[in-house]
């Protein structure tokens, strides 16, 4: 009977120790693909999500989150300023067009073409298509990510040559400057 209890005790100890082993995390490529898909699923079709929801620090780096919040606050302040002005029918400075994409009209589809990881940074090359006009527009943007203690975060987007700015942070910074 003592041997049975000893064996059962060792067995239970071994089983309980296995539960405390760290679970394997998903690969960097899979985590990066997940973040890029979240970016374009949540913010790809409309700018309403930027205005109506808090900017998640689970998706964006602290640096990009701050730039986004500054731009949103500048836009909201201009909206209020115009409302209270002598000409409330004027158009305030708001985000127009697709913020996270080169093409103003946005995209109808996208596909992650490749992911390159180097130390704590990564680049995801994303191919876009817009087919609501003839001829179809096709372009590629690069999503830059940084690996933080809490996982991968979008840090910037470099736009294709069809865009009117070099990258997302520059576009947002220019927007803030235009409201002053």
C-alpha positions as CSV (number, residue, x, y, z in Angstrom):
1,X,0.0,0.0,0.0
2,X,2.9,2.4,0.8
3,X,4.4,1.7,-2.6
4,X,1.0,2.6,-4.3
5,X,0.8,5.9,-2.4
6,X,4.5,6.7,-3.2
7,X,3.9,5.9,-6.9
8,X,0.7,8.0,-6.9
9,X,2.5,10.9,-5.2
10,X,5.3,10.9,-7.7
11,X,2.9,10.7,-10.6
12,X,0.8,13.6,-9.3
13,X,3.9,15.7,-8.8
14,X,5.1,15.0,-12.3
15,X,1.7,15.8,-13.8
16,X,1.4,19.1,-11.8
17,X,4.9,20.2,-12.8
18,X,4.1,19.7,-16.5
19,X,1.2,22.2,-16.2
20,X,3.5,24.9,-15.0
21,X,5.9,24.6,-18.0
22,X,5.7,27.6,-20.3
23,X,3.5,27.1,-23.3
24,X,5.3,27.5,-26.6
25,X,4.5,31.0,-28.0
26,X,3.5,31.4,-31.6
27,X,6.3,32.0,-34.1
28,X,7.4,35.5,-34.9
29,X,6.1,35.3,-38.4
30,X,2.7,34.1,-37.2
31,X,2.5,36.9,-34.5
32,X,3.6,39.5,-37.1
33,X,1.0,38.3,-39.6
34,X,-1.6,38.5,-36.8
35,X,-0.7,42.1,-36.1
36,X,-0.8,43.2,-39.7
37,X,-4.1,41.5,-40.3
38,X,-5.5,43.2,-37.2
39,X,-4.3,46.6,-38.5
40,X,-6.0,46.2,-41.8
41,X,-9.1,44.4,-40.5
42,X,-9.8,47.1,-37.8
43,X,-8.5,50.2,-39.6
44,X,-8.4,49.4,-43.3
45,X,-11.9,50.2,-44.5
46,X,-12.8,53.3,-42.5
47,X,-11.3,56.1,-40.4
48,X,-14.3,55.9,-38.0
49,X,-12.5,53.4,-35.9
50,X,-9.6,55.8,-35.4
51,X,-12.0,58.5,-34.2
52,X,-14.5,56.4,-32.2
53,X,-12.2,53.8,-30.4
54,X,-9.2,54.2,-28.1
55,X,-5.9,53.5,-29.9
56,X,-4.9,50.1,-28.6
57,X,-1.4,49.6,-27.3
58,X,-1.8,45.9,-28.0
59,X,-1.5,46.8,-31.8
60,X,0.6,49.9,-31.9
61,X,4.0,50.8,-30.5
62,X,4.0,53.5,-27.8
63,X,5.7,55.9,-30.3
64,X,3.1,55.4,-33.1
65,X,0.3,55.4,-30.6
66,X,1.4,58.8,-29.3
67,X,1.6,60.2,-32.9
68,X,-1.8,58.8,-33.7
69,X,-3.4,60.3,-30.5
70,X,-1.8,63.7,-31.2
71,X,-3.2,63.7,-34.7
72,X,-6.7,62.6,-33.5
73,X,-6.7,65.2,-30.8
74,X,-5.6,67.9,-33.2
75,X,-8.4,66.9,-35.6
76,X,-11.0,66.8,-32.8
77,X,-9.8,70.2,-31.6
78,X,-10.2,71.7,-35.1
79,X,-13.7,70.2,-35.4
80,X,-14.7,71.9,-32.1
81,X,-13.0,75.2,-33.2
82,X,-14.9,75.2,-36.5
83,X,-18.2,74.5,-34.6
84,X,-17.7,77.4,-32.3
85,X,-16.4,79.8,-35.0
86,X,-18.3,82.4,-37.0
87,X,-18.4,80.0,-39.9
88,X,-19.5,76.6,-38.4
89,X,-20.3,75.3,-41.9
90,X,-16.7,75.3,-42.9
91,X,-15.0,72.0,-43.2
92,X,-12.7,71.1,-40.3
93,X,-9.4,69.3,-40.7
94,X,-10.3,65.6,-40.5
95,X,-8.6,62.4,-41.6
96,X,-9.6,61.8,-45.2
97,X,-8.8,58.8,-47.2
98,X,-7.2,55.6,-46.0
99,X,-4.7,56.5,-43.2
100,X,-2.8,53.2,-43.2
101,X,-2.5,52.8,-46.9
102,X,-0.8,54.5,-49.8
103,X,-3.9,54.9,-51.9
104,X,-6.4,57.6,-50.7
105,X,-9.4,55.4,-51.7
106,X,-8.1,52.5,-49.6
107,X,-8.0,48.9,-50.8
108,X,-10.4,46.2,-51.8
109,X,-8.0,43.4,-50.9
110,X,-4.5,42.8,-49.5
111,X,-2.1,40.0,-49.0
112,X,1.0,39.7,-46.8
113,X,3.8,38.8,-49.3
114,X,6.7,38.4,-47.0
115,X,8.0,39.0,-43.5
116,X,11.6,39.8,-42.6
117,X,12.7,39.7,-38.9
118,X,15.9,41.2,-37.7
119,X,16.5,41.2,-33.9
120,X,13.6,43.2,-32.4
121,X,12.3,44.7,-35.6
122,X,10.4,43.3,-38.5
123,X,9.1,44.4,-41.9
124,X,6.0,42.9,-43.5
125,X,5.6,43.6,-47.2
126,X,1.9,43.9,-48.0
127,X,0.4,43.8,-51.5
128,X,-2.8,45.8,-52.0
129,X,-5.3,46.0,-54.7
130,X,-8.1,48.5,-55.4
131,X,-10.6,47.3,-58.1
132,X,-13.4,49.8,-57.9
133,X,-11.8,51.8,-60.7
134,X,-10.4,50.9,-64.2
135,X,-7.6,50.0,-64.4
136,X,-7.1,48.3,-61.1
137,X,-4.6,49.9,-58.8
138,X,-1.9,47.6,-57.3
139,X,0.8,48.7,-54.9
140,X,2.9,47.5,-52.0
141,X,3.4,49.1,-48.6
142,X,5.8,48.0,-45.8
143,X,4.5,47.6,-42.3
144,X,7.3,48.1,-39.7
145,X,7.0,46.3,-36.4
146,X,8.9,46.3,-33.2
147,X,9.1,43.5,-30.6
148,X,8.3,44.8,-27.1
149,X,8.2,43.0,-23.8
150,X,4.5,42.4,-24.6
151,X,4.9,41.2,-28.2
152,X,5.0,42.6,-31.7
153,X,3.6,46.1,-32.3
154,X,3.1,48.1,-35.5
155,X,5.6,51.0,-35.4
156,X,5.2,52.6,-38.9
157,X,4.1,52.1,-42.4
158,X,6.3,53.0,-45.4
159,X,4.1,53.9,-48.3
160,X,4.5,53.0,-52.0
161,X,5.3,55.8,-54.5
162,X,1.6,56.2,-55.4
163,X,1.1,57.7,-52.0
164,X,1.4,61.4,-51.2
165,X,3.7,60.9,-48.2
166,X,6.7,58.7,-47.4
167,X,5.4,57.0,-44.3
168,X,2.6,57.0,-41.7
169,X,4.4,58.9,-39.0
170,X,5.4,61.7,-41.4
171,X,1.8,61.9,-42.7
172,X,0.4,62.2,-39.2
173,X,3.0,64.7,-38.1
174,X,2.3,66.8,-41.2
175,X,-1.4,66.6,-40.4
176,X,-0.8,67.9,-36.8
177,X,1.3,70.7,-38.2
178,X,-1.4,71.7,-40.6
179,X,-3.9,72.2,-37.7
180,X,-1.6,74.8,-36.1
